[in-house]
Amino acid sequence: MPEVSWEGKNIVIMNEVTITPPYKADNVKGQSDSKAFIHVRKMVEKHLKDIQSSAISTTNSNNGDSVAQHNNNISVSSNNSSNTTPH
């Protein structure tokens, strides 16, 4: 957006909407029935949703890798134990 600026820690959009820390949808300030306010609030909500989805998929992906690695270690351990012969 070309008309975005910072005023201290606040983000000001088109001199109509302000987003204050911690930059969540509830922190969007302005005339609540204006197009700018509605649009900015939706953008903030979508951004936060995308971040949550990304964090969840990263966590699930990492857990899947751990499970695969764990299963691989089990099969290696199983193979090693069957290859040993008593002396």
Secondary structure as GFF3:
##gff-version 3
##sequence-region A 1 87
A	DSSP	beta_strand	4	7	.	.	.	ID=ss1
A	DSSP	beta_strand	10	13	.	.	.	ID=ss2
A	DSSP	beta_strand	17	19	.	.	.	ID=ss3
A	DSSP	three_ten_helix	25	27	.	.	.	ID=ss4
A	DSSP	beta_strand	28	29	.	.	.	ID=ss5
A	DSSP	alpha_helix	35	83	.	.	.	ID=ss6
###
